[in-house]
Amino acid sequence: MARVNLPYGIDNFAKVRESNCYYIDKTGFIKELLDWTFDVNLITRPRRFGKTLTM
């Protein structure tokens, strides 16, 4: 199985690109969330997975 580079501890987008790390753009997900009508939005993910930043 191929190893995936994840940007642990890298907070600079340029460094993420230079290090050939994976980056997940959640812009489309945010738009979908705003388009749907719910009483409560529950996002379950592991710790430090970007839940608060996404909200």
N, CA, C and O atoms as a GROMACS GRO file, in nm:
protein
  220
    1MET      N    1   0.085  -0.118   0.000
    1MET     CA    2   0.000   0.000   0.000
    1MET      C    3   0.090   0.124   0.000
    1MET      O    4   0.188   0.131   0.074
    2ALA      N    5   0.055   0.220  -0.082
    2ALA     CA    6   0.134   0.343  -0.092
    2ALA      C    7   0.114   0.430   0.032
    2ALA      O    8   0.004   0.436   0.088
    3ARG      N    9   0.219   0.495   0.074
    3ARG     CA   10   0.212   0.583   0.189
    3ARG      C   11   0.162   0.721   0.146
    3ARG      O   12   0.201   0.772   0.041
    4VAL      N   13   0.075   0.779   0.227
    4VAL     CA   14   0.015   0.909   0.196
    4VAL      C   15   0.079   1.014   0.286
    4VAL      O   16   0.088   0.997   0.407
    5ASN      N   17   0.124   1.125   0.225
    5ASN     CA   18   0.180   1.236   0.303
    5ASN      C   19   0.067   1.323   0.355
    5ASN      O   20  -0.010   1.379   0.277
    6LEU      N   21   0.057   1.334   0.487
    6LEU     CA   22  -0.042   1.421   0.548
    6LEU      C   23   0.030   1.538   0.615
    6LEU      O   24   0.135   1.518   0.675
    7PRO      N   25  -0.024   1.658   0.606
    7PRO     CA   26   0.046   1.777   0.656
    7PRO      C   27   0.030   1.798   0.806
    7PRO      O   28  -0.023   1.901   0.848
    8TYR      N   29   0.074   1.703   0.888
    8TYR     CA   30   0.067   1.719   1.033
    8TYR      C   31   0.157   1.833   1.077
    8TYR      O   32   0.276   1.833   1.048
    9GLY      N   33   0.100   1.931   1.147
    9GLY     CA   34   0.178   2.041   1.202
    9GLY      C   35   0.216   2.148   1.102
    9GLY      O   36   0.283   2.244   1.139
   10ILE      N   37   0.177   2.135   0.977
   10ILE     CA   38   0.209   2.236   0.876
   10ILE      C   39   0.089   2.330   0.863
   10ILE      O   40  -0.020   2.286   0.827
   11ASP      N   41   0.109   2.458   0.893
   11ASP     CA   42  -0.002   2.553   0.888
   11ASP      C   43   0.012   2.652   0.773
   11ASP      O   44  -0.061   2.750   0.767
   12ASN      N   45   0.106   2.627   0.684
   12ASN     CA   46   0.130   2.716   0.571
   12ASN      C   47   0.096   2.641   0.443
   12ASN      O   48   0.155   2.536   0.415
   13PHE      N   49   0.001   2.694   0.364
   13PHE     CA   50  -0.044   2.623   0.244
   13PHE      C   51   0.070   2.604   0.144
   13PHE      O   52   0.077   2.500   0.078
   14ALA      N   53   0.159   2.701   0.133
   14ALA     CA   54   0.272   2.687   0.041
   14ALA      C   55   0.360   2.568   0.081
   14ALA      O   56   0.407   2.493  -0.005
   15LYS      N   57   0.382   2.551   0.210
   15LYS     CA   58   0.463   2.437   0.258
   15LYS      C   59   0.392   2.304   0.231
   15LYS      O   60   0.456   2.203   0.200
   16VAL      N   61   0.260   2.304   0.244
   16VAL     CA   62   0.184   2.182   0.214
   16VAL      C   63   0.205   2.144   0.069
   16VAL      O   64   0.227   2.027   0.038
   17ARG      N   65   0.199   2.242  -0.021
   17ARG     CA   66   0.219   2.215  -0.164
   17ARG      C   67   0.362   2.170  -0.192
   17ARG      O   68   0.384   2.075  -0.266
   18GLU      N   69   0.460   2.239  -0.133
   18GLU     CA   70   0.601   2.206  -0.157
   18GLU      C   71   0.637   2.068  -0.103
   18GLU      O   72   0.724   2.000  -0.158
   19SER      N   73   0.570   2.026   0.005
   19SER     CA   74   0.599   1.897   0.067
   19SER      C   75   0.523   1.782   0.000
   19SER      O   76   0.534   1.667   0.042
   20ASN      N   77   0.444   1.814  -0.104
   20ASN     CA   78   0.367   1.714  -0.178
   20ASN      C   79   0.271   1.640  -0.085
   20ASN      O   80   0.256   1.518  -0.095
   21CYS      N   81   0.206   1.713   0.004
   21CYS     CA   82   0.110   1.656   0.099
   21CYS      C   83  -0.030   1.662   0.042
   21CYS      O   84  -0.058   1.741  -0.049
   22TYR      N   85  -0.117   1.580   0.096
   22TYR     CA   86  -0.258   1.582   0.059
   22TYR      C   87  -0.326   1.702   0.123
   22TYR      O   88  -0.296   1.738   0.237
   23TYR      N   89  -0.417   1.764   0.050
   23TYR     CA   90  -0.497   1.875   0.100
   23TYR      C   91  -0.642   1.851   0.059
   23TYR      O   92  -0.669   1.820  -0.057
   24ILE      N   93  -0.734   1.863   0.153
   24ILE     CA   94  -0.876   1.841   0.125
   24ILE      C   95  -0.947   1.976   0.126
   24ILE      O   96  -0.952   2.043   0.229
   25ASP      N   97  -1.000   2.015   0.013
   25ASP     CA   98  -1.073   2.140   0.002
   25ASP      C   99  -1.219   2.113   0.038
   25ASP      O  100  -1.288   2.040  -0.032
   26LYS      N  101  -1.266   2.173   0.147
   26LYS     CA  102  -1.401   2.148   0.197
   26LYS      C  103  -1.501   2.254   0.152
   26LYS      O  104  -1.612   2.260   0.205
   27THR      N  105  -1.464   2.338   0.056
   27THR     CA  106  -1.551   2.446   0.013
   27THR      C  107  -1.684   2.393  -0.040
   27THR      O  108  -1.790   2.446  -0.005
   28GLY      N  109  -1.680   2.291  -0.124
   28GLY     CA  110  -1.803   2.234  -0.179
   28GLY      C  111  -1.891   2.172  -0.072
   28GLY      O  112  -2.014   2.180  -0.079
   29PHE      N  113  -1.828   2.111   0.028
   29PHE     CA  114  -1.902   2.050   0.139
   29PHE      C  115  -1.975   2.158   0.219
   29PHE      O  116  -2.090   2.138   0.259
   30ILE      N  117  -1.911   2.271   0.241
   30ILE     CA  118  -1.974   2.380   0.317
   30ILE      C  119  -2.096   2.432   0.242
   30ILE      O  120  -2.199   2.460   0.302
   31LYS      N  121  -2.084   2.447   0.110
   31LYS     CA  122  -2.197   2.494   0.030
   31LYS      C  123  -2.314   2.395   0.038
   31LYS      O  124  -2.429   2.436   0.053
   32GLU      N  125  -2.284   2.266   0.029
   32GLU     CA  126  -2.390   2.165   0.041
   32GLU      C  127  -2.458   2.174   0.178
   32GLU      O  128  -2.580   2.166   0.187
   33LEU      N  129  -2.379   2.190   0.282
   33LEU     CA  130  -2.434   2.198   0.417
   33LEU      C  131  -2.526   2.319   0.431
   33LEU      O  132  -2.631   2.310   0.495
   34LEU      N  133  -2.487   2.431   0.372
   34LEU     CA  134  -2.569   2.552   0.381
   34LEU      C  135  -2.696   2.541   0.297
   34LEU      O  136  -2.797   2.603   0.330
   35ASP      N  137  -2.692   2.462   0.189
   35ASP     CA  138  -2.809   2.446   0.104
   35ASP      C  139  -2.915   2.356   0.167
   35ASP      O  140  -3.034   2.373   0.141
   36TRP      N  141  -2.873   2.260   0.249
   36TRP     CA  142  -2.967   2.168   0.314
   36TRP      C  143  -3.029   2.235   0.435
   36TRP      O  144  -2.966   2.320   0.499
   37THR      N  145  -3.152   2.198   0.467
   37THR     CA  146  -3.220   2.252   0.585
   37THR      C  147  -3.235   2.142   0.689
   37THR      O  148  -3.305   2.043   0.667
   38PHE      N  149  -3.168   2.160   0.801
   38PHE     CA  150  -3.174   2.065   0.912
   38PHE      C  151  -3.200   2.142   1.041
   38PHE      O  152  -3.170   2.261   1.050
   39ASP      N  153  -3.254   2.074   1.141
   39ASP     CA  154  -3.266   2.133   1.274
   39ASP      C  155  -3.128   2.138   1.339
   39ASP      O  156  -3.093   2.235   1.407
   40VAL      N  157  -3.050   2.031   1.318
   40VAL     CA  158  -2.917   2.020   1.379
   40VAL      C  159  -2.822   1.960   1.276
   40VAL      O  160  -2.858   1.865   1.206
   41ASN      N  161  -2.702   2.016   1.265
   41ASN     CA  162  -2.597   1.957   1.182
   41ASN      C  163  -2.497   1.888   1.274
   41ASN      O  164  -2.429   1.955   1.352
   42LEU      N  165  -2.488   1.757   1.265
   42LEU     CA  166  -2.395   1.679   1.346
   42LEU      C  167  -2.284   1.629   1.256
   42LEU      O  168  -2.307   1.550   1.164
   43ILE      N  169  -2.162   1.675   1.282
   43ILE     CA  170  -2.046   1.632   1.205
   43ILE      C  171  -1.957   1.551   1.298
   43ILE      O  172  -1.898   1.605   1.392
   44THR      N  173  -1.948   1.422   1.272
   44THR     CA  174  -1.864   1.337   1.357
   44THR      C  175  -1.736   1.304   1.283
   44THR      O  176  -1.739   1.247   1.174
   45ARG      N  177  -1.626   1.339   1.342
   45ARG     CA  178  -1.492   1.310   1.289
   45ARG      C  179  -1.397   1.297   1.407
   45ARG      O  180  -1.429   1.340   1.518
   46PRO      N  181  -1.281   1.240   1.385
   46PRO     CA  182  -1.182   1.230   1.494
   46PRO      C  183  -1.133   1.367   1.538
   46PRO      O  184  -1.156   1.468   1.471
   47ARG      N  185  -1.065   1.370   1.651
   47ARG     CA  186  -1.006   1.495   1.700
   47ARG      C  187  -0.912   1.553   1.595
   47ARG      O  188  -0.848   1.480   1.519
   48ARG      N  189  -0.904   1.687   1.592
   48ARG     CA  190  -0.812   1.760   1.506
   48ARG      C  191  -0.836   1.730   1.356
   48ARG      O  192  -0.741   1.723   1.278
   49PHE      N  193  -0.962   1.712   1.321
   49PHE     CA  194  -0.996   1.678   1.182
   49PHE      C  195  -1.062   1.795   1.110
   49PHE      O  196  -1.110   1.778   0.998
   50GLY      N  197  -1.064   1.913   1.172
   50GLY     CA  198  -1.115   2.031   1.105
   50GLY      C  199  -1.264   2.056   1.121
   50GLY      O  200  -1.323   2.126   1.039
   51LYS      N  201  -1.327   1.999   1.224
   51LYS     CA  202  -1.472   2.016   1.242
   51LYS      C  203  -1.506   2.164   1.268
   51LYS      O  204  -1.592   2.220   1.201
   52THR      N  205  -1.439   2.226   1.363
   52THR     CA  206  -1.469   2.364   1.400
   52THR      C  207  -1.437   2.458   1.286
   52THR      O  208  -1.514   2.549   1.258
   53LEU      N  209  -1.326   2.438   1.219
   53LEU     CA  210  -1.287   2.521   1.107
   53LEU      C  211  -1.388   2.509   0.995
   53LEU      O  212  -1.419   2.608   0.929
   54THR      N  213  -1.441   2.389   0.972
   54THR     CA  214  -1.541   2.369   0.869
   54THR      C  215  -1.670   2.441   0.902
   54THR      O  216  -1.734   2.498   0.814
   55MET      N  217  -1.709   2.439   1.029
   55MET     CA  218  -1.833   2.505   1.069
   55MET      C  219  -1.816   2.656   1.057
   55MET      O  220  -1.910   2.730   1.087
   0.00000   0.00000   0.00000
